Amino acid sequence: MHLFLLLVKYLCIKVYSNGKLTFKVVLKPVININAAAFAIKEAFLDKLDLVVEQWQKEKPQLDTTAMALVGRLLRISKHLETRITQCHKSFALTLGEFDVLAALRRSANNACLTPSELTSALLLTSGAMTNRLDKLADKGLIDRCHSEEDRRSVTVALTVQGRALIDQAIEVHVTVLDELTTSLTTEDKQLLNGGLATWLAQFEAEL
């Protein structure tokens, strides 16, 4: 309806026929049709479509399929990171700290994990992991436990406070993820998951 009103307007004209007053509705264009067509097209395109269209005019030999795909992923990732960061911040956690707590919470039988196991699971350097563990320990959310047999051997476990926090945070986290993907159907999500898994393997197959 809004699109229709953009193109035309109603004009009610008084008409006398056989001595009776009637009204005739006349549609009159109010803007240039070519300009309207461009405005309509632009409304249904995102910025990446316009970028691709411009390159097709300037360099028609370029295959811009990957450009559009990667460009959209980068833009989407910014939106996702902003919203997820807000979620974790409400629990006084950074995204990285949340990941560590979640990795510990989902480990089988509430087992302790070594720093190296956490580093491998989260694809971090040892230095970055040590920094995260230090901050979580300072907050009272994790404990470092030294083996009685080998004092050099250290494992990491959730404290009671840490377990309670991640149990609450993961529920909100999943709700936020659902909200972020509401425009996708179940089939869309399955297809997208499959495609992204294949693509991700291109970079992480050897890790």
N, C-alpha and C positions, 0 to 999 in steps of 0.2 A: 504494500500500500504506500509506504514511504517513497519507494522507487517510482510508483505511478504519479504521485503528487509532485515529484521532482520534474517530471516531463510535461505535465499538463495542469490546467486549472479549469474549474467549472465556471461557465458563464450562463446564468439563467436569463433568458430573453422572454419578455412578455409578447404573446401572440394572440391576436383576436381572430377567432374563427366562428362564423355563424353567430356572432354577437356574444360569444363566450370567451372569457379570459383564461388562457392556458399558459403553461411555461414550457419552453424548449431548452433542453440542456445542450450546450455546445462545448466541445473540448477544443482548447486553443493552446498550442505549444507556447511555453514561456521561456525556453532556452534553446540554444542552437543544438540540433539533434546530434551532430558530430561530437560536440563538447559533452553532451549528456552521455553518449555511448562510452567516451573515454572515462568519464567519472564513474560510470557503472562498472566498467572493467577494472579500474583501479581499486574500487571498493572490495572486489572479490579476490584481489591479488595481494600477497604479502610483499614485503620489501625485497625478498630474495627473487621473486618472480620478476619484479621490475629490473633488478640488476641483471638477471639472465637475459631478459628481453633486450636490454641496452647492449649487452655484449654480442648478442646474435645479430644485431644491426651493424655493429662496428667490426666484429670479427666472426662472421657466420661459420667459419670452419672450426671454431672452438666447440668442443663437447663440454658443456657446462653442467652436466648432470651431477658430477661429484661436487662441483662448486656449490650448487644449491643444497645438496644433501648435507655436506659438512657445515655450510653456513647456518642451516637451520638447527643442526645439532649444537653448534656453539651458542646460538641465541637461546635455545631451550635450556642448555646447561646453566646459563646465567640465572634464568628464572628459577630453576630447580634449586640451585645452590643458595640463592637468596632466601627462599622460603624454608628450606631445610635448616639453614643456619639460624633462622629466627626460632624455629621449633626447638633446636638444641640449646639455644641461648636461654630459653625460658626455664631450662633446668640447670642453668649455670655451667653448661658444657660447651666445649668446642666440638666441631664435627669429628676431629681426630680423637678426642677423649671419648666421645660417644662410641666410636668404632671399637676402641679397646674394651670398654665395658661390655659392649654387645658381644664381642668375640669371646670374652670370658664367660658371659652368661649362657651362651648357646653351646658351650663345650659340654661333652657328654658327662653326665653324673656330677656336674659342678666341679669337674676336675681342675686342678691348677695347671697353668700353662707356663712354660719357660719364656723368657723374653725373646729367645730366638724363634720359638713357635709363633709367638704373636707377630714378630717382625715378618716372618714368612707369610702368615695368613693375611696381613694387611699391606703387604708389598712396600714395606718401609725400610729405611736404613737403620742400623743399630743405634746411631746417634739420635735420630728422630724418635725412635721408640723409647729410649732412655729418658728423653725430655718429657714425653707424654706420661710415662710411668711416674716420674718424679712429681709432676703436677697432680696426678690422681692420688698419689700417696699423701701429698700435702693436704689434700681435701678430705682425706680419711675414707676414700672410696675403694682403695685396694691395699693389700698387704703383700710385702715381699717376704718369702719364707726361705731360709737357708737350710739345706739338707744337713742332717746330723752326721751323715757319713762323709760328705764332701762340702765344706763350707763355701767352696767356690760355686757350687750348684745352687741356683736361685729359681724359685717358682713364684708365680704371681697369682693371687686369688682375690676375689671380691670380698669386701667386708660386708657386714650386715647392712650398713648404710648404703654401700655401693650397689648391692643386690636390689634393695628396695627402690633405689633411684632408677636403675636401668629397667626394672620391671614396669615402672610407671612411664618412663620415657619411651620405651619401645612401643607401647600402645598408642601414644600420641603420634609417634613417628610414622607408624603404619597408616594411621588415619590421614595424616598430611599427604603421604604418598598417594593414597586413594583419591584425595581431592585434586592432586596435581595431574591425575590421569583420567579425570571424569569425561573428557571429550573423546576418549578411545573406548570402543566396544571390547568385549572379552576377546573376540576374534582378532581385533586390531592388536591387542596387547600380546597375544600368543604369536602372531606373525612378526611383530616388531621384536619381541624377545628372541625369536629364532634367528632373525637376520642380524641383530646386534651381537648375539653369541658367536655367530660365524665370523663377523668382522673383528670382534675382540680377540678371537683366537689368532688372528693375523699378527697381533702385537704381543700376546702373552703366551703363545704356545710353548715357548722355551723356558718360561719362568717357573 
